[in-house]
Amino acid sequence: MLHEKLSSIYDNVLRRNPGEIEFHQAVREVLESIGPVLGKHPEYAESKIIERICEPERQIIFRVPWLDDRGEVQINRGFRVEFNSALGPYKGGLRFHPSVYLGIVKFLGFEQIFKNGLTGLPIGGGKGGSDFDPKGRSDREVMRFCQSFMTELFRHIGEYTDVPAGDIGVGGREVGYLFGQYKRITNRYESGVITGKGLAYGGAQVRKEATGYGCAFFVEEMLKARGTSFDGRRVVVSGSGNVAVYSIEKVAQLGGVVVACSDSSGYVLDEKGIDLELLKQVKEVERARLDVYAARRGEGATFVPDRNVWEVPCEVAMPSATQNEITGKDAATMVSNGLVAVGEGANMPTTPEGIKVFLDAGVAFGPGKAANAGGVATSALEMQQNASRDSWTFEFSEHRLQEIMSDIHDRCLQTADEYGMPGNYVAGANIDGFRRVADAMLSLGLI
């Protein structure tokens, strides 16, 4: 239930942002956590900090016209929501997917504010993207779209203003095209203006792996806090994109056995453990479906079309696909199958009903704004290297990532204890992230 003072704030969010259900969900989750904070810090209510945080500083929507390979004009819609810059320049990825609309971008940007605050690094929150679908498009079509997209976006970004990165549908190929067009238009080599770049032109070691690695590190800390580890644990990872692939890689290094992963066509069950090199070949190089993986893997690997991967029993779940993929019903099934821990590699992949099931069952639940913060944290480290014209080794970069994830875990746990909710990482993450942003906003005056 919402605190009395927060209920009217939420009602106002609903009124001012009609139809944006994902944004409503993200706001409510944070508001449900921060009620106890108002008793200790009435200045947050008096200064209307919460209302200000719920309103983006800037929302940009623009037309993206481009030519396909048949010479036909295509028109997509582009977005950039610059949500909050109290802690630093806006920082957050670009998502290219048909589902993208303003409500999705605002939910992602709102989550990003607190996620970035949790890292302890000087970055604000923002997000962007387009309803363009890169699947099935040629490299030339993707390049033309990215160039048109950046032709508008370039005027709104900068290394001290707004620093985008990749997200769903935006990988190394897209980032390269976007940065190339930015450089072409501005006649400046500002490598810190976008992150997730290739190593040949200003990218950082471990950035590609960071979200998946970081999520695995966070789950490892949650298990450690309960006196156990990944060793021998049966793990299921949803998705088969960048986050899923590198979650699988790090979990295997930490001793877990990932037996299933998924894509939009279904899931593959591989009792011997997912063959990571084969998965990378199929998904990253060939951009094929998981039925191809199962066919090549042979005996022991089964492709299950059009089914939910969460029906596969596991001890550790790492949802790494998209928002609201685990329902309350899914969560109940997972708990009955012996679930011990959940680490959200995606943004808001569990519905409120699912989260309640996990928390009521005593499952260690790492919310996305904490568990998947490794990606944006390493993006900030990429910005740091770009600013100093430096390049760090893989080992040093991974060590920094592990330190950051361990620190986020400990602060979430300590904050939850401080407010009388021991072991509740959702409350700990929301409260700690909120306090950091709110304190900065109070210090900066009426902004």
N, C-alpha and C positions, 0 to 999 in steps of 0.2 A: 504494500500500500504506500501511496505517496504521502510525504509529510504535508501538513495542511498548507504551509506557505508555498510548497512546490506544486501543488495541484492546480492552482490558478495559473502558474507559469506554463505548465504543460497544456492546459486548455488554450492558452494564448498561442502556443506553438502550433496546435492543431488548427486553430482559426487562421493563422497567418500563412500556413503552409499546407493548403488542402491537397489531399490525394497523394502526399509524399510518405507512404506508409513505412518505408525503410528508415527514413529520417525520423519519423515519429517513434519508431521502435528504439532507435539508438539513443534518442533524447530521454525517453522514459527509463531505459536501463540505468543511465547515469543518475537521473533524478531520484530513482528509487534507492540509490546507494548513499547519496550525500545528505539525506535528511539529518542524520546525527551530527554532521559537521556544523549545521546552523546553530545548534545549541552552544558549541564552543566558540563559534566565530560569527556572531550576529552581524558583523560588518559586511559579510557577503550578501546578506539579504538587504541591508540598508542601502548599499551602493548599487543594487540591482546588477551585480556581477553576473548572476546566473542568466538573467534575461539577455545580457549583452553577449555572453558566450554562445547562447542559442541562436543568435542572429549573425550570419556571415558578414564579414567586413566588406566583401565584394563578391558579386555573382556575375560571371561573364558567359553569355550564350552567343554563338556565332554560326554562320553558314559555312559549310566546307564543300565547295564544288570541285569535282575532279573528273578526269576522263578515264574510262575503262579501256581495256584492250580492243574493244570493238569500235572505239571512237565515240561512244555514247556518253553523254554528260550524266554524272551521278551527283546527288546532293545529300550530304549528311549534316548532322548538327553537332557542333563542338561545344564543350563546356569547360570552364575552370572556375571553381569556387574557392576563393581565397578567404578562408574562414577566420583565422586568428593569427596575428603576428606578434603577440605579446612577448613570446620567448625568442623570436628570431624570424628570419624570412620564411614565408609559407613553404612547406615541404610536404610533398605527397605525390603519388603516382598518377599516371594517365591510364584509363581503362578503355579499350576498344572492344565493344561487344554490342550486339543488337538490343540487349536489355537496358542499356544505359539511357537514363533520363535524369532530369534535375534531382529527383528524390534520391536516386542511387548515389549521385555525386555528392549530395549534401550529407547523406548518412556516412559515406566514406570520409568526407572532410571533417565531420564532427568527431568521429572516432579518432582521426589522425591527430587532432588537437591534444588529446589526453595521452595517446600512444607516444607522441613525440615528447610530451612533457615527462613521461616516465623514463625516457632514455637518459635524462639529465643533460642532454646536449642542447645547444642554442638553436632550436628549430621550431617554427610555428607550424600550424596545421592548414593544409589545403588539399584539394583533389581535383581531378579533371578527367576528360575523356571524350568519347564520341560513340554514337550508335553504329558506327562502321564495323563490319565484321571482316577481319583479315583472313578468316578460314576460306579456302577455295580461291583466293585471289593470288594472282601472280606477283612475283617480286616487283615488277614494274608498276603494277596497280597499287601495291602497298606503298611504294616510293612516291607515286604521284599524290596519293591521298595524304601521306605524312607531310609532303612539301606544302600542300594547300593548307593543311591544318596549322602548320607552324607559321605560314605566311600571316595568319591572324594572331596566333598566340604569342609570337615573338615580342610584340609591343607591350605585353603584360608581365613578362618574366625577366629574371636577371639574378646573378649570384647573390646579390644582397636584397632581392625583392621577392622572388618566387622561383623555387627550384623543383621542377617536375622530375619524374622518374617513370619506370615501367610499372605495369600492373597486368591484369588479365588482358591478353591480346597484344600487349606491348612488351616485346623482348628486345634482345640485342639488335636484331635487324631494324626494328622500328625506331629504337633510340638513335641508331646511327643515321638513319634518314632524317630524323627530326633535328639532330644536332648539326648535320651537314647543311640543312636549309637555314638554321639560325645563323651559322657562321657566314653563309653566303649573303644573307640579307644585311647583317650588321657589320660585316667586314671586320669582325673581332673574334679572336680565338679565346672565348670565355669558357674554358672547360668546366668551370664550376656551375654553369647555368642549368645543367641537367645531369642526373646520375644514372648509373647502370650502363655506363659507356663501355665499349670494348677496351681491352688492355692496351691496344695499339694507339689509342688516341685519348688517353687521360682517365681510363677506367681504373678501378681499384680491385686488388686481389680480394677474394671472398665475397664480393658484392653479389655475384650470381648465386652463390650458395647460401647467402646470409639469412634469408627468412626461414628456409628449411632447417639449416644448422641451428639457428637461434631457437626455433621452436623445440627442437630436440634437446638442446641444452636446458631450456626452461622446464620441460617435462622431467628431465633428469634431476633437476633441483627439487621439484615437487616430490618425486619418488624418494630422493635422499632425505627430505624432511620427514618422511614416513618410515625411514629406516630400511629402505629397499633400493632397487635399481632397475635398469632396463634388462639386466642379464637374464637371457632365456625367455623374456616376456614375448607373448604373441601380440603383434601390433597390426592394426589396419589403418591405412592412409587413404583418404578420399582424394580424387583428382589424380592427374598424371602430368601436370605442368611443372613449372620451375620449382614451386614451393614443395610439391609432393615429392619430386625426384630427389631433392637434396635433404628433405626430411628422411626419406628412405635410406639415403646414403649414410647420414650421421647416426640414425638409429642402429643400423647394422654395425657401425664402428663402435657403438656403445654397448653392443651385446644383444640387442633386440632382434626379433625375427619378423619382418614385415611380410605377411602372407597374402595381402590383397591391396589393390588400388583400383581406381576407376576413371572413366571418362564419360562423356555425355551419351555414349552408346551402351554402357553397362559396366561390369567390373570383371577383373581377372582374379581368380583364386589360385595361388601357387604355394602349396604346402611346404615346398622345399625352401621357400623364401624368394622374394622377387629378385630376378637377375637384373641388376642395375644397369649393366652395360647394354644388355639387349633392350631394356626399357628406354634408355637414352637414344639408342639407334632408331627405335620405332617412333618415339614421340618427338625428339628434338631434331633429328636429321631428316627422317622420312615424313614426319607430321602425319603418321598413320593412326589407325584405331587400335584398341587393345586386342581385338580378335587376331590381329597380325602377330602381336606378342605371343599369344597363347599357341598359335599354330607353329611358330618357330621354337618355342620353348619345349614343346612336346609333352611327353608323359608327366603327369602331375600338375599341369597347368590347365585350368578350365576357364573359358570365357563364358560369362553369364550375361546375356543381353537384356537390356531394359529392366534391370533389377537394382535394388538399393544395396550398396556395399555394406551398409550398417547391419544387414542381417547376418554377416559373417562374425562369429564369436571372436572376441579379442579381450585382452587385458588392458591395452592402451590404445586409444583412438586419437587420430590426428586428422581432423577434418581440414582439408587444404584445397577445397574446390571453390565454393561460392557461399553467399549468404543464405541462411535459413535452410540448410540441407539436412539438419538433424531435428526432427520434430519430437514432441513429447512421447509419441508412440515409439519412435526409434530409440529414444533414450531409455525407455522402460525395458525394451528388448535387450539393449546393450548391458544394462545393469543386471538383468536376470542371467545374462551370459557370462557374468564375472568381471565386468569392467572395473578397473582400478583407477585409471587416470585419463584425462582428456586434455590435449593441448591444441588450441585453435590456431592452425596455420593460416586459415582464411580469415576474412573480416566478417564477424557476426554470423558464423555458420550454424550456430545453435539457436533455435527459437527460444523465447522466454519460457515456454512450457518445458522444453528440453532441459534448460539450465536448472529449473526448479527440481526436476526429477533427479538430476545429477547431484545437486547440493543436498537434497533431502536424503539421498542414499549414501552420503559421505564420500562420494567420488572426488578425487583431487581434480579440480576444474580450473584450467588456465585460460582465461578469456583472451580473445585475439589482441586486444590493445596492449596486453602484456606479453603473451606468448609469441606473437609474430612481430614484435618490435625490432627484432634483429635486422630486418631488411632496411628499415629507415635509419636505424642507428649506424649501419655500415655505409649507407648513403651519406650520412653526415661526416663519417670518416673519409669518404671519397672527396667530399667538399674540402675537408681539411687538407688532404694531400694536394688537391688542385691549387688551393690558395698558397701553399708553401712550395709549389713546384717539386713535390717529393713523391716517392713511391715506396710503399712498405712491402715487406715480404708476406707470403701467404701465412706463414707460421705466426708472425707478429700480429697480423690482422685478425686471424682466427682467435688468438689469445685475447685480444681486445674485445672481440665479440662475446666470447665466453664470460669475460669479466662483467660486461654490461648486462648480459642476461641474468647472471647470478645476482647482480646488484638489484635489478628490477624485481626478481623473485623475492629477495630478502625484504625489500621495502614494501612490496604488496603484503607479505605476511605480517610484518611489523605494524603496518597501518591497520590491517584488519584486527589485530590484537588490541591496538590502541583504542579502537572504537567498539570493542566488545563483540567482534565477530570472528573469533579465531578460525584460521584455516580457510576463510572465505576470500579467495583471490579476486573475485569479481568486485566485491566491496573495496578491498585494498587497492586494486588498480584504479578504480574510478575515483576514490577519495584522494589518493596520492597525486594522480594526474590533475585532478580538479584544483587541489590546493596550490600546486605549482603555478598553474596558469592564472588562477584568481589572485594570488599574491602579487604576481608580476603586473597584472592589470591595475590593481589598487595602487601600486607604486608609480604607475605611469600617468595617473590622473584619469579624467573622464574620457576614455577612448572606446 
